[in-house]
């Protein structure tokens, strides 16, 4: 409970830097960065050593490779993170795979051997974990069985985390891909969240010791009718009020492919309109929406490291301001 509350305290949020090797390599390839262990290590060192990162970031989500790495001078990443006053966390799922008998749907794997892996990560210094389920919207999707299977896996993971002393971040992500409307996303999001909390209760998970990492309620990327920040804020918070118990200490939104500016603006709209009216902290757990500007500036070149760190710190400050309802696009640092 203490850790869960610390992760959403002081208007700070989470930096998700837990990309798998294939995902990280794809992003590197687009920018002409070598897809090597050393390139990934160098980039992640750049992120965690950004001066003053802990002023806006409460926790970082790491990948198995990253949690074991060291800086160029041999200092363990975990020590750098702890010295910055940031709580280390770890991605523990094994990725979303095709769900048998359910074309177009996926189920997240990784429960086998999870108890032992969690024990190891706790001994290493991790204090929270993350498991992502992906839910696609389509003509006949998601199915009831797809929603229930993913909710059940999330709940079993969460119970194992609490057994090991780790805060589980529960991430049921309704994907942005498609032509669906805002209203369709709202209905699917509510159905997904209802299933998740039914299963969390069945598995005897203590809600005061988790964080929820949901999608914002958004129209599909190719929907002709896009929505204002205020409409997104209203639909998202209303859905959460209908489905998320007040015992949950915090909701840390994923960015889900939104641009950095949009992710901040929509969190800001939620905070400005609802912060004093909801029972949980409204926070952020962004990956690309924090990292992408820094990654593009760095592009694998050591000379760009300082500017890339400044871009990362700027986005972190923007999202801290968004938690207070004080964000404006003019706050963002721009490279010359």
N, C-alpha and C positions, 0 to 999 in steps of 0.2 A: 504494500500500500504506500509506503514511504517513497519507494522508487517511482511508482506510477505517478504520484503527485509531483515529485521532483521533475519529472520529464515534461510536465505541462506548466510549471511554475514560472513566474516572472516574465510572462509573455514571450518565452522562448519556444523553440520548436526543434524538430529532428532533421538532421541531414541524412538522407538515404544514399549511401555509397556502397550498396550491396549488389551491384550488377554482377551477374554471372559472367564467366569468361566469354561466351558467345555474344552476349549483349554488349559488353564493354568493347570487345573487338570490333563489332559492327560500327559502333560510334567512332572508334579510332579510325577505322578504314575510311569512313566518309571524309575525314580531315587529313588523310595521308599520314597518320601516326602509325608507327610499327606496332603490330599486334603481338607483343611479347610480354613475358612476365615482368621484365625490367621496366618496360614502358608503363605498365599498369601500376607497378610499385612507385615509380617516380611521380605519376599523376596523383596517386592517393596520398603520397607524402606531401605533395603541394597542398592538397585540401586540408589535411589535419594540422598542418603547421602554419596555416594562415593566421597572422597575429591578431589576437582578440576574438577568435571565432567563438569562444565560450560566452561572449557577451550576448549573443543572440541564439546560440545553439545549445540545447540542453543534452542532446544525445546524438550519437552517430550509429547508423546501422551498417555493419561490416559484413563482408563475405568471408567464407572460410579461409581463402588465400590471404586476405587482407589482415585478418586478426592475428595471423602468424608472422607478419612481415615486420621489417625494421627500416628505419631511415638509413640514408646513405652512410651516416657515421656510426651505425650499429645500435641505435636506440630503438627498443621495441615500440611499435605503433601504439600499443595499449598504454605505455607510460606517457607518451606525448599527449594522448587523449585525456588521461587522468589528470596530468599536470595542468591541462587547460580548463579543468573543472567540468569536463564533459563526461557523461555516462556512456560506456560502450555497450552496444547491442550486436546481435548476430542474426543473420538470415539463416533459417534452419530447414526450410522446405527444399525439396528436390526438383521443383519445377512443375508446371502444369502439363499434363500429358492427355492425349485423346482418351475420352471416356468410352469404354466398350459399349457398343449398342446404342450410342447417342451421338450421331453425326453432328459436328459443329459445336460440341460441348467438350469441356476439359475438366479433369479432376487433378488436384494437386497431390503429389506423392511425397514420401519422406517420413512416414510414421515408423517404418521399420528401423530399429536401432536408435530411435530418437532419444529415449531415456538416457542412454549412455553418452550420446553426443552432448546433450544438455548438461550432464554432470561435468564433462570435460570443459565445456565453454564457461560454466560457472567458476570452475577452478582457475581458468585462465584470467578471469576478471569481468566477463560479460555479466550484465545485470538485467538485460531484457532481450527478447527474441522477436522474430517476425516470421509470419507465415501468410502467403498470399494465395487467395483463391480468385480465379477469373471467371466472370459470368458474362457471356455474350448475349446480346439482344438480336433476335431474328424473327422470322415469320412465325415459327413455332417454338422459339427459344426465349428464355430458358425453360427446360422441362422441370416438373416437380422433383423428379429423381435427381436431376443435376444439382438443383438447389440444395436438396436434403443431403446428398452425398458430400458436397463441399462444406456445408455447415457442420456436418458430423466430424469431418476431418479437422476443421478449425477448432472445434470444441475439444477433441481428444488431444490435439497439440497444446491447447491452452492449459488443460489439466496437467499435462506432463511438465509444462514450464513452471507452473506454480509449485508442483511437487519438488522441482529442482531449485526453487528460490528465485526464478526469473519472472519478470513481468512479461506476459504474452501480449504482443501487438496483434490484434485480430483484424485481418485485412480481406474483406470480401469486396473485390473490385468489379463493379459493373462497367464494362468497357465502353469507351466512347465511339468505337467503330460502328458505322452504319448510318442509316437515314432516319432512325427513330426520333420521335418528338421528345420534348422535355417531359411531357405528361407520361409518355411510355416509360421513360427512364425512371420517373418518380415511382410508378407502380412496381417496376421490377426491383428497384432499390429497396422499397419497403418490404416486398415479399422476401427478398434475400436477407434483410436484417431480422425480420421476424423468425425466419428459420434458424439463423445464427444464434439468437438469444434463447430460443427453445432448446437447442442442443447444448449451449453453454450451461443452462440450468440442469439439463439431464446429466451432464458430466460433472456437476457439482463445482463448477468454476466460481471462484469468489470475484464478483464483478468489481468490487472496490480495488482489485489488484490487476486490472487489465487496462489497456487502451484500445480504442476502436480506431481503425484506419480505413475509412470508407471513401468511396468516390463522391464527388459533388454531383448533384442531379443536373445533368446537362443534356441538351439535344445531341444527337449523333453528329459526327464530324461532317457528314454529307447531307444533313437535314437542311432543306431550303430555308427553314425558319429558325434562325439562331436566336439566342435569348440575351437579354440585358443582364448585367451583373446583379441587379436588384432582383430580377426574376429568378435567377439561379440561386441567390441567397434565400429567397422566400421558399422556393420548392425544396431546397436542401434541408433547411432547418425545420420546416414543417414535417418533412418525412422523418427526420430524426426524432422529433418530439413524439411522433406516433409510435416509434418502435424501440427507442433506446432507453433503458431504465436510468433513473436518476443516480443510481449507485455508481455508474461508470464515471471515473474522475475526469476523463478527457477524451476528446475526439480530435485526432490528428489527421487532417485530410491528406490524401494523396493527390498529386497533380495530374496524373493519368494522361500525359501527353499534351496538356495545355501549355501555352507559352508562359514564360516566367512572369510577364506582366499580367496576363489574365489570371493566373493562379493567385497572385497577390491581390489583384483588384477584387476578385470574387470572395476571398477570405475577408478582405476589408469590409465588403458590403455586409457579410454575415455578422461581423463583429460590431459594426456601427448600428445595425438594426436590431441585433438580438443578444449581444453579450450579457446584458443585465437581466435577460429574461429566460435564460436557459440554465439547466442544473449542472452542466458539464463545461469544462474549459474547451474553447474552440481554438485549435492549434493547427500546426502544419507538420507534415512529414514528407518533404519533397525530395525528389531525386533530380531529374532533368531541370525542373523549374528553379533549382538552386545552382546546379552544376553547369548547365549548358553554356551560359555566357562565358564562364571561366574556361571550359574545355575548348571552346572555339578560339578564344584569345591565346591560350597556351599552345595548342596545335603541335605539341611535342617539342617545342623549342624552349630551351632553358632560359633564354633572354626574355621570354614573355611571362616568366613565372610570377613576378611581382604584380604585373598588371592583371593576371588571371586571379591571383589571390584577392586583389582589390575588388574585382567583379563578384567573386563569391561572397565576400564580406558585405558588399552592397546589397546583394539579393537577400542575404540573411537579415540585414537591418530592415530592408523593405518589408519582409514578412513579420518581423517583430512589430513593426509599426502597424501592419495590417491586423495583427491580433488586438491592437488597441483601437482600431477603426480610424487610424491617422495616416494611412498610406496614400500617396499620390504618385503617379508615374514619373513625376519630375525628380523624385528622390533617387531613382536608380542611377548608378554610376555608368557612364558611357565612355568607351574607349575612343581616343582621338583618331 
